[in-house]
Structures are given as C-alpha cells and as structure tokens.
Amino acid sequence: MYDLSFETETVPLRTLALPELLECHIKDRNNEPFKNPLDKRDENHLKRSVALYMQRFGNVDTSHVDAETLKEFQIFLVQQIGRGGMPFSRSYCNSLLGYFKSIFFWALKLKPAVITEGRAFAISKVGDLLPSPKIRENKPRKKAPLQHFETLFTALEEDRPEVATMFRLQLMHGMRSGETVDIRQSMIDFHYDAYGNWLYAPHAHKTAGRGKDRMFVFCKQSQALLKPYLDVSSDKDSPIFVNQKGNPFSVWLYDTIIRKTVEAHGLPKVVPYQSRHTTATQVKQDFGIEHARALLGHSSENMTRHYIHEDEELIQALAAARNRAIPDKLHHSRPTDYPNLRIFAGEEVQS
C-alpha cells in the first residue's frame, strides 16, 4: 500500500485576517491587466460569504480555514434565513461556499504564502450539498404565457411607461435585467449595418469577467421603443432610463416596480427573468436552438436547454389532438365500442 498522506503545512506561512484577505483578493482581481473587473454581484457574494463565515466562527484568520470548518460552515448556511423568511436554498448555499473557496484558491499565488497546496487541495474536496428533504430547493423557473406579459404591459404603461418599455425590450431580446436597465448611448452603434439596425454591446454583464461578449441587434421595432428616451444633448455614458427622481434604475428597483404592479392589479405572477425563458422557447421553435443559444449569450447548448420549456407544450398539444380525435359520445360509451382506439381513459384497449 502506498502512503498517500502529505504534509499540509510544509512551508512557513503568514496569516491574514479574513477581511484583509478579502480586500487583497478584490483589489488584485479588479486590477489584473488581462481580466475584466469583478462583476458587482460577484463582489457582493464574496463579501457576504466572508461575513457569514465570520458570523459563525468570529474574526478568525486564514489558519482557521480547513476542510472541517468548511463542512461546519455548510451546516450553518443551511440554517440561515433569507428573503421572505425562507431558509437559504441548496443552490445558494453551494454558491456562497464556492465564492468563499475561490478566495483561498487565489491565495495560493501570494508571496509569502497564506495557504499551502495541501490545505487548498483538502478545501477543494469539500463538495456541494446534495439534494435532501431537509434542505430547501429553489423552484424551477418557468416561462410565462405571452398573454400574462401583455396584461402586465398594459398596467405598466398606465403607471410606469419607462418600465413598460424596458420590459418589452427585455422580452424581445432575451436580456437580463442588468443589461436592460443599463442601456447607454455610448454602448449603441447607430450605424451597425446597411439595413439600419443598431448594435447594443453592454460593457458590464454577467459573463464579462470570463471574457465573454454580449450583443443585441436592435431592429426598427426596438428602435421605436428607444428613441423617445435618447437625448443627443445628454451624457452619452449615462443610462438612458431614469426613475421618477431622475436617477438610473437599479435591478432591484426595476424588479420591485414590476412585482408591485403585479400585486396592485391582481395580475398573474410574472418576474422579469421569466422573459428569458419565454423568449428562448419561442426562438427555439422558430429558428432552432443555436439561435436561442446566441440570443441568451450562452457558451453551450446544454445551458440553453435549461431555459427552453417545450415538453409541457408538446404534451398539451398531444392531449388536444387526442381530444379532437375522440367523438363526444365516447364519454358515454364503453372502450369496446371503439376497438380502433388504442388508448381509452388511460387504459390499453385490445383491438
């Protein structure tokens, strides 16, 4: 038998308080010459993961973190209460743990070291939480029927027309909320092609930190929605959509206005992110999955398939076809009266 044990502390180490390590990580990550700065959401998740770890273990330093403490940290996360008085979901717990671990993987390159390769290896072996009836699961996102969006648009156009315009653009182009509220004139190429289309390329988006580009081609319909908000005399680097106080929209404010409009008018529940699912499903049906992938900005079709909800519609269409094929009097007849039908009321029929 080979001895696979190894020394986890083979070199002299310095220790850093976790807030100091986090600050160094964020500063270094935002100043790397060949990478985009951290997305604000990623930065907030990093900060929250460290804050929660310190809430559990106190103001400890880097020498405290190992595989065992991370397992305790996972148990602690599952017990936390988030928005709406609900416990953290399993996916959110796994996400926070991943952010926390990423700081220590980055710390491997520090000189002098604050963590050894052995300790980093042990930390990497702490896996994600597996599904369990004791851990809350997020409900899968579903696409919303187009009529729900149209009803919402009608309500928004009366109360908040600028939000109605943003939501229409988001639905038409499969945008994320952040890409919608942050549209700026400086990000739009108004002379993109010979057909008169505009090209919108947001600088900051979810995958910008991974070197991915996002682009949206605004056709005449999209341009008609945007033109009332374009001001040639304004600052080209400022968002074109502003709230009632004249300030740029945040994603939180945008989502909150839509949620409150739905509640105030008693409409079917719709959230902005569902529009990506609805748009992806429609584009897949009309043009194919490769077009849906490009529109959503995914690197692979496997990710896009999570946004496409065709099975339910196919099953409904099959049920409708069967209903049309069955005579009305079938509901008052016996299976043997229709020997050519293979299925009757969910039972196999002998022909």
ChimeraX attribute file (.defattr): number of C-alpha atoms within 10 A of each C-alpha:
attribute: neighborCount
match mode: 1-to-1
recipient: residues
	/A:1	3
	/A:2	4
	/A:3	5
	/A:4	5
	/A:5	7
	/A:6	8
	/A:7	10
	/A:8	14
	/A:9	12
	/A:10	10
	/A:11	12
	/A:12	10
	/A:13	15
	/A:14	13
	/A:15	16
	/A:16	14
	/A:17	13
	/A:18	22
	/A:19	17
	/A:20	12
	/A:21	19
	/A:22	20
	/A:23	12
	/A:24	15
	/A:25	19
	/A:26	16
	/A:27	13
	/A:28	13
	/A:29	17
	/A:30	16
	/A:31	13
	/A:32	10
	/A:33	9
	/A:34	7
	/A:35	13
	/A:36	18
	/A:37	19
	/A:38	19
	/A:39	16
	/A:40	12
	/A:41	11
	/A:42	13
	/A:43	16
	/A:44	12
	/A:45	18
	/A:46	23
	/A:47	18
	/A:48	15
	/A:49	21
	/A:50	22
	/A:51	17
	/A:52	17
	/A:53	24
	/A:54	16
	/A:55	12
	/A:56	14
	/A:57	14
	/A:58	11
	/A:59	13
	/A:60	15
	/A:61	17
	/A:62	19
	/A:63	15
	/A:64	14
	/A:65	19
	/A:66	17
	/A:67	18
	/A:68	12
	/A:69	15
	/A:70	19
	/A:71	17
	/A:72	13
	/A:73	20
	/A:74	20
	/A:75	13
	/A:76	15
	/A:77	23
	/A:78	19
	/A:79	14
	/A:80	14
	/A:81	12
	/A:82	10
	/A:83	7
	/A:84	6
	/A:85	8
	/A:86	11
	/A:87	18
	/A:88	20
	/A:89	20
	/A:90	21
	/A:91	17
	/A:92	16
	/A:93	23
	/A:94	19
	/A:95	16
	/A:96	21
	/A:97	25
	/A:98	18
	/A:99	19
	/A:100	22
	/A:101	21
	/A:102	15
	/A:103	18
	/A:104	22
	/A:105	17
	/A:106	14
	/A:107	22
	/A:108	16
	/A:109	13
	/A:110	11
	/A:111	9
	/A:112	13
	/A:113	15
	/A:114	20
	/A:115	26
	/A:116	20
	/A:117	17
	/A:118	15
	/A:119	19
	/A:120	21
	/A:121	14
	/A:122	13
	/A:123	20
	/A:124	16
	/A:125	9
	/A:126	17
	/A:127	14
	/A:128	15
	/A:129	16
	/A:130	9
	/A:131	11
	/A:132	9
	/A:133	6
	/A:134	8
	/A:135	17
	/A:136	16
	/A:137	15
	/A:138	11
	/A:139	7
	/A:140	6
	/A:141	13
	/A:142	17
	/A:143	20
	/A:144	20
	/A:145	13
	/A:146	13
	/A:147	10
	/A:148	13
	/A:149	23
	/A:150	12
	/A:151	14
	/A:152	21
	/A:153	21
	/A:154	12
	/A:155	19
	/A:156	21
	/A:157	13
	/A:158	9
	/A:159	13
	/A:160	16
	/A:161	14
	/A:162	19
	/A:163	22
	/A:164	20
	/A:165	20
	/A:166	21
	/A:167	25
	/A:168	20
	/A:169	20
	/A:170	22
	/A:171	23
	/A:172	16
	/A:173	20
	/A:174	26
	/A:175	25
	/A:176	19
	/A:177	21
	/A:178	18
	/A:179	20
	/A:180	24
	/A:181	23
	/A:182	23
	/A:183	21
	/A:184	20
	/A:185	20
	/A:186	16
	/A:187	17
	/A:188	19
	/A:189	15
	/A:190	15
	/A:191	11
	/A:192	14
	/A:193	11
	/A:194	6
	/A:195	9
	/A:196	13
	/A:197	17
	/A:198	19
	/A:199	18
	/A:200	21
	/A:201	19
	/A:202	20
	/A:203	16
	/A:204	18
	/A:205	19
	/A:206	18
	/A:207	15
	/A:208	17
	/A:209	17
	/A:210	11
	/A:211	9
	/A:212	13
	/A:213	15
	/A:214	20
	/A:215	19
	/A:216	18
	/A:217	18
	/A:218	23
	/A:219	13
	/A:220	13
	/A:221	10
	/A:222	17
	/A:223	16
	/A:224	11
	/A:225	16
	/A:226	18
	/A:227	9
	/A:228	10
	/A:229	15
	/A:230	14
	/A:231	11
	/A:232	8
	/A:233	6
	/A:234	10
	/A:235	12
	/A:236	15
	/A:237	12
	/A:238	15
	/A:239	20
	/A:240	20
	/A:241	21
	/A:242	17
	/A:243	14
	/A:244	9
	/A:245	7
	/A:246	8
	/A:247	11
	/A:248	16
	/A:249	21
	/A:250	15
	/A:251	15
	/A:252	10
	/A:253	13
	/A:254	19
	/A:255	17
	/A:256	13
	/A:257	15
	/A:258	23
	/A:259	16
	/A:260	11
	/A:261	18
	/A:262	19
	/A:263	12
	/A:264	10
	/A:265	12
	/A:266	9
	/A:267	15
	/A:268	15
	/A:269	14
	/A:270	18
	/A:271	17
	/A:272	22
	/A:273	19
	/A:274	20
	/A:275	29
	/A:276	26
	/A:277	23
	/A:278	22
	/A:279	25
	/A:280	30
	/A:281	21
	/A:282	17
	/A:283	18
	/A:284	19
	/A:285	14
	/A:286	11
	/A:287	10
	/A:288	13
	/A:289	20
	/A:290	14
	/A:291	16
	/A:292	26
	/A:293	21
	/A:294	17
	/A:295	21
	/A:296	22
	/A:297	20
	/A:298	16
	/A:299	12
	/A:300	11
	/A:301	14
	/A:302	11
	/A:303	13
	/A:304	22
	/A:305	17
	/A:306	13
	/A:307	22
	/A:308	22
	/A:309	18
	/A:310	14
	/A:311	9
	/A:312	9
	/A:313	10
	/A:314	11
	/A:315	11
	/A:316	11
	/A:317	12
	/A:318	12
	/A:319	12
	/A:320	11
	/A:321	11
	/A:322	12
	/A:323	11
	/A:324	10
	/A:325	10
	/A:326	13
	/A:327	11
	/A:328	10
	/A:329	8
	/A:330	12
	/A:331	11
	/A:332	8
	/A:333	10
	/A:334	11
	/A:335	19
	/A:336	12
	/A:337	9
	/A:338	17
	/A:339	13
	/A:340	11
	/A:341	15
	/A:342	13
	/A:343	14
	/A:344	16
	/A:345	8
	/A:346	7
	/A:347	9
	/A:348	11
	/A:349	15
	/A:350	12
	/A:351	9
